[in-house]
Amino acid sequence: MKKLPDIKSSFSQLIATPSISALEAELDTSNLAVIELLHNWFADLGMQCQSVPVANTRNKHNLVASFGQGQGGLLLAGHTDTVPFDEGRWSQDPFSLVEKNNRWYGLGCCDMKGFFALTLEALKELPMEKFRRPLHILASADEETTMNGAKAFAAAKSIAPDYAIIGEPTSLKPVYMHKGHFTQGIRVTGRSGHSSDPAKGLNAIEVMHLVTGQLLKLKQHLAENYREDAFSVPYPTMNFGHIHGGDAANRICGCCDLHIDLRPIPGLALDDLELMVANYLEPICSQYPGCIQVAPLYPGSEPFADKKEGSWTQLVAKLSDSQPEVVNYATEAPYISQLGCQTLVLGPGSIEQAHQPDEFLDISYINQTKDLLKKLIYHACIK
């Protein structure tokens, strides 16, 4: 076996390799260099590695690394991309690993390139020749934007693990359920004109007032008819996040835009939620034909739920010495679980550090995570 990098070197190399995901082409970066690093490391461990192009991306790939034969086993999954960084707000170069205050700083340290380095470190210390069931590692593309990598992997159904861990930052606490995320952009197109004669135009702000009234009725309907008490906010939420219309006080407003954010709970699929929005707006669309357009601002993410009392959840809770939890942010879990595996989200670091300037991972997580991963792999693949 070739000499593999030590933990700090693997962290450093991953952080130093940009793989930013953004909807804007000028900010978006291919993840191929990160995929090549991981491919080489896991192949040197003796794993079978395959890099798979992901459709509808800008030169992005998934990596699937596997060791062992047969069905079942464990999937360790994570994403190779990061969000863009805030120019001028970092205290140091986001692409350099910096150690200070018992922390490692760098873009992706916590969310979540570091998880792959820690997985590599755990496997170095395990007797892989004793695996009775397979271990798979997924390094996916574009989680921070479209989740197209995880969606494509789930659709391919190339593996059928018994269990899955998605290494997002959860402070090493097992997460068995989270809400989804769905956005809609609503545009009302009216007819502009001189404000002295309103009847000669169609004021888009006035029509949008009717739209928001219907959406508030939907918001109330969601709160009254859908509930999951495990969440701190136990119902689906709707937020009016952006509105803009018109350009001058003496002109009839010809266009008004509203952006809304919805967070469905498990049991409420995005397609159903989209249909609800359309149904609640239908009376206004009929009253003003052709004036209202509704479309997602960017691809949504489904809600996710596994069983709190399931065998995998309870085992991971015992090994991590943490109670199973729910969170409000979205992950790739709903797509990974389509493989038919018991799925949990669990990884080092806190979500509070994700997507922030000076993202960091507390060094105390290094050995904790390595030891926990060894236990999880042992129970799923060796015992």
C-alpha positions in Angstrom: 0.0 0.0 0.0 1.3 3.4 -0.9 2.0 5.9 1.8 -1.1 7.9 2.6 -1.1 11.5 3.9 -1.4 12.1 7.6 -4.6 13.7 8.9 -3.4 17.3 8.8 -1.9 16.8 5.3 -5.2 15.3 3.9 -7.2 18.2 5.5 -4.8 20.7 4.0 -4.9 19.3 0.5 -8.7 19.2 0.5 -9.0 22.7 1.8 -6.5 24.0 -0.7 -8.5 22.6 -3.6 -11.4 24.9 -4.5 -14.7 23.2 -5.3 -17.3 25.9 -4.9 -20.9 25.3 -5.9 -22.9 28.3 -7.0 -25.9 28.8 -9.3 -24.0 31.7 -10.9 -21.6 30.4 -13.6 -18.9 32.9 -12.7 -18.6 31.6 -9.1 -19.2 27.9 -9.9 -16.1 25.6 -9.8 -15.6 22.0 -10.9 -15.0 19.5 -8.1 -12.8 17.2 -10.3 -9.6 18.0 -8.5 -11.1 17.0 -5.1 -12.5 13.9 -6.7 -9.0 13.0 -8.0 -7.5 13.4 -4.6 -10.1 11.2 -2.9 -9.9 8.6 -5.8 -6.1 8.3 -5.3 -6.3 8.0 -1.5 -9.1 5.4 -1.4 -7.7 3.4 -4.3 -4.4 3.3 -2.4 -6.3 1.7 0.5 -7.4 -1.0 -1.9 -10.9 0.3 -2.6 -12.5 0.1 -6.1 -13.1 3.7 -7.2 -15.3 5.0 -9.9 -15.7 8.7 -10.9 -19.1 9.3 -12.5 -20.1 12.5 -14.4 -23.2 14.2 -13.0 -25.7 15.4 -15.6 -26.9 19.0 -15.5 -23.7 20.3 -13.8 -20.7 22.3 -14.9 -18.2 19.5 -15.1 -19.0 17.9 -11.8 -18.5 14.2 -10.8 -19.5 11.8 -8.0 -16.9 9.4 -6.7 -18.0 6.0 -5.4 -15.3 4.0 -3.5 -16.2 0.4 -2.4 -14.4 -2.4 -0.5 -15.8 -5.9 0.0 -18.3 -8.1 -1.7 -21.9 -8.9 -1.4 -25.0 -7.0 -0.3 -25.7 -4.8 2.6 -22.9 -3.1 4.6 -22.4 0.6 5.2 -22.4 3.8 3.1 -20.5 6.8 4.3 -21.7 9.8 2.3 -20.7 13.4 2.0 -20.4 16.3 -0.5 -17.2 17.6 -2.1 -18.4 21.1 -2.7 -18.5 24.2 -0.5 -20.4 27.4 -0.6 -18.7 30.6 -1.9 -16.7 32.5 0.7 -17.3 36.1 1.9 -14.5 38.1 0.3 -12.7 40.2 2.9 -14.5 38.7 5.9 -12.1 35.8 6.5 -9.2 36.4 8.9 -7.0 34.2 6.8 -6.9 32.6 3.4 -10.0 30.3 3.2 -8.0 27.8 1.0 -5.2 27.4 3.6 -5.5 25.2 6.7 -4.7 27.4 9.7 -4.3 26.1 13.2 -5.0 28.4 16.1 -7.0 28.3 19.4 -7.2 24.5 19.1 -9.1 24.8 15.9 -8.5 24.1 12.2 -9.7 26.9 10.0 -10.5 26.6 6.3 -13.3 26.5 3.8 -14.8 23.0 4.0 -13.1 22.0 7.3 -16.5 21.6 8.9 -18.9 21.5 5.9 -17.7 19.0 4.9 -14.5 18.0 3.2 -12.9 17.2 6.5 -15.2 14.2 6.9 -13.4 12.4 4.0 -10.0 13.0 5.6 -11.4 11.6 8.9 -12.9 8.6 7.1 -9.5 7.9 5.5 -7.8 8.1 8.9 -10.3 5.6 10.4 -9.8 3.1 7.6 -6.0 3.2 8.1 -6.5 1.7 11.5 -9.1 -1.0 10.6 -8.4 -4.6 9.5 -10.1 -4.2 6.1 -9.2 -7.8 5.2 -11.7 -8.9 7.8 -14.6 -7.1 6.3 -17.6 -9.5 6.0 -19.9 -6.9 4.4 -19.0 -4.1 2.0 -18.1 -0.5 2.8 -19.0 2.2 0.3 -18.0 5.9 0.3 -19.9 8.5 -1.8 -18.3 11.8 -2.5 -21.1 13.8 -4.2 -21.3 17.0 -6.3 -23.4 20.1 -5.9 -25.0 19.5 -2.6 -24.9 23.2 -1.8 -27.1 24.1 -4.8 -29.1 21.5 -6.7 -28.2 18.2 -4.9 -27.9 16.8 -8.4 -25.0 14.5 -7.3 -27.0 12.7 -4.6 -30.1 12.6 -6.8 -28.2 11.0 -9.6 -26.6 8.5 -7.3 -29.9 7.5 -5.7 -31.5 7.1 -9.1 -28.7 4.8 -10.4 -29.2 2.4 -7.4 -25.7 1.0 -8.0 -25.4 -0.2 -4.4 -27.8 -1.5 -1.8 -26.3 -0.9 1.7 -28.1 -1.7 4.9 -27.0 1.5 6.6 -25.9 5.0 5.7 -24.2 7.9 7.5 -24.1 11.3 6.0 -21.2 13.2 7.6 -22.7 16.7 7.8 -21.8 18.7 10.9 -24.1 17.6 13.7 -21.6 17.7 16.7 -21.5 13.9 16.3 -25.1 13.6 17.3 -27.3 11.3 15.2 -30.0 13.2 13.3 -32.9 11.0 12.1 -35.2 13.7 10.7 -35.2 17.1 9.1 -37.4 19.5 7.3 -37.3 20.1 3.5 -36.6 23.3 1.7 -38.6 24.8 -1.2 -38.6 28.3 -2.7 -41.0 30.0 -5.1 -40.7 33.2 -7.1 -44.0 34.8 -7.9 -44.2 37.6 -10.5 -47.2 39.7 -11.2 -47.1 41.5 -14.5 -49.5 44.4 -14.7 -49.8 47.4 -17.1 -47.9 50.6 -16.2 -49.3 54.0 -16.9 -49.8 57.5 -15.4 -50.9 57.4 -11.8 -53.5 60.1 -12.4 -55.8 57.5 -14.1 -55.5 54.1 -12.4 -58.2 52.6 -14.6 -55.9 52.8 -17.6 -53.4 50.4 -16.1 -53.2 47.3 -13.9 -51.3 47.8 -10.7 -49.1 44.8 -10.0 -48.7 45.8 -6.4 -52.5 45.6 -5.9 -52.7 42.2 -7.5 -49.7 41.0 -5.4 -51.7 42.2 -2.3 -54.3 39.6 -3.3 -51.6 37.0 -3.9 -50.1 37.5 -0.4 -53.6 37.2 1.1 -54.0 33.8 -0.4 -50.6 32.7 0.6 -51.3 33.7 4.2 -54.3 31.5 4.1 -52.1 28.6 2.8 -49.6 29.4 5.6 -52.4 29.1 8.2 -53.6 25.8 6.5 -50.2 24.3 6.8 -49.8 25.3 10.4 -53.2 23.8 11.3 -53.1 20.6 9.3 -49.5 19.3 9.4 -47.6 18.7 12.6 -44.5 16.9 13.8 -43.9 17.6 17.4 -40.3 16.5 17.4 -39.4 19.8 15.7 -39.0 23.0 17.7 -41.3 24.6 15.1 -43.6 21.6 14.7 -45.4 22.7 11.4 -44.4 23.6 7.9 -43.3 27.3 7.7 -43.7 29.9 5.0 -41.5 33.1 4.9 -42.0 36.1 2.7 -38.3 36.9 2.1 -38.2 39.4 -0.7 -40.7 41.7 -2.4 -40.1 44.4 -5.0 -42.4 46.3 -7.3 -42.6 49.6 -9.2 -40.2 52.4 -9.9 -41.9 55.7 -9.1 -44.8 57.0 -7.0 -46.5 58.6 -10.0 -46.5 55.5 -12.2 -48.8 52.5 -12.0 -46.7 49.6 -11.0 -46.2 47.3 -14.0 -44.3 44.5 -12.3 -44.0 43.1 -8.7 -41.9 40.1 -7.5 -42.2 38.1 -4.3 -39.9 35.4 -3.1 -41.1 32.9 -0.6 -39.4 30.1 1.4 -41.3 27.0 2.6 -40.0 24.3 5.0 -42.1 21.2 4.8 -42.1 18.5 7.4 -41.8 14.8 6.5 -45.0 13.5 4.9 -45.4 16.7 2.8 -43.6 16.2 -0.5 -42.4 19.1 -2.6 -44.7 18.2 -5.5 -47.7 18.4 -3.2 -46.6 21.7 -1.7 -46.1 23.2 -5.2 -49.6 22.0 -6.1 -51.0 23.7 -2.9 -49.4 27.0 -3.9 -50.9 26.7 -7.4 -54.4 25.9 -6.0 -54.4 28.7 -3.6 -53.4 31.2 -6.3 -55.8 29.8 -8.9 -58.7 32.2 -8.2 -56.4 35.2 -8.7 -54.8 33.7 -11.8 -58.4 33.2 -13.2 -59.3 36.8 -12.4 -56.1 38.1 -14.0 -55.3 35.6 -16.8 -51.7 35.6 -17.9 -50.6 38.1 -15.2 -49.1 35.7 -12.6 -46.1 33.4 -13.1 -44.9 31.0 -10.4 -41.6 29.1 -10.5 -39.0 27.6 -8.2 -36.1 30.0 -7.5 -33.7 27.0 -7.4 -34.1 23.2 -6.9 -35.7 22.2 -3.5 -34.8 19.5 -1.1 -37.3 16.9 0.2 -37.9 16.5 4.0 -36.4 13.4 5.5 -37.4 11.0 8.3 -36.0 7.7 9.5 -37.2 5.8 12.6 -36.1 7.1 15.9 -36.5 3.6 17.4 -34.9 1.9 14.5 -32.0 -0.5 15.2 -29.4 1.6 13.4 -30.5 4.8 15.1 -30.4 3.2 18.5 -27.0 1.6 17.8 -25.5 4.9 16.6 -27.0 6.7 19.6 -25.4 4.2 21.9 -22.0 4.4 20.2 -22.0 8.2 20.0 -23.4 8.5 23.5 -26.0 11.0 22.2 -29.7 11.0 21.9 -31.2 11.0 18.3 -32.2 14.5 17.2 -34.1 16.5 14.6 -32.8 19.6 12.7 -34.3 22.2 10.5 -31.7 22.4 7.8 -31.7 20.1 4.7 -29.2 17.4 3.6 -28.8 14.7 1.0 -30.5 12.2 3.4 -33.9 11.9 1.6 -32.1 10.9 -1.6 -29.6 8.5 0.1 -32.5 6.8 1.9 -34.1 6.0 -1.5 -31.5 3.2 -1.6 -33.5 1.4 1.0 -31.0 1.8 3.8 -31.5 3.0 7.4 -30.0 6.5 7.1 -28.7 9.0 9.7 -26.9 12.3 9.5 -23.9 12.5 11.8 -20.6 14.3 11.5 -18.0 16.4 13.3 -18.3 20.1 14.0 -21.3 22.3 14.4 -23.7 23.6 11.8 -23.2 27.0 13.4 -19.8 27.1 11.8 -21.1 26.1 8.3 -21.5 28.8 5.6 -19.7 31.4 7.9 -16.5 33.4 7.5 -13.6 31.7 9.4 -15.3 28.3 9.2 -13.5 25.9 11.6 -13.4 22.5 13.2 -12.5 22.1 16.8 -9.4 19.8 17.0 -11.1 17.8 19.7 -13.4 16.3 17.0 -10.5 14.7 15.2 -9.9 11.7 17.5 -13.6 11.5 18.5 -14.8 11.2 14.9 -12.1 8.8 13.9 -12.9 6.5 16.8 -16.6 6.7 16.2 -16.3 5.9 12.5 -14.1 2.9 13.4 -16.9 1.6 15.7 -19.6 2.2 13.1 -17.7 0.5 10.3 -16.8 -2.4 12.7 -20.5 -3.0 13.6 -21.8 -2.6 10.0 -19.0 -4.4 8.1 -17.0 -6.7 10.4 -19.0 -7.9 13.4 
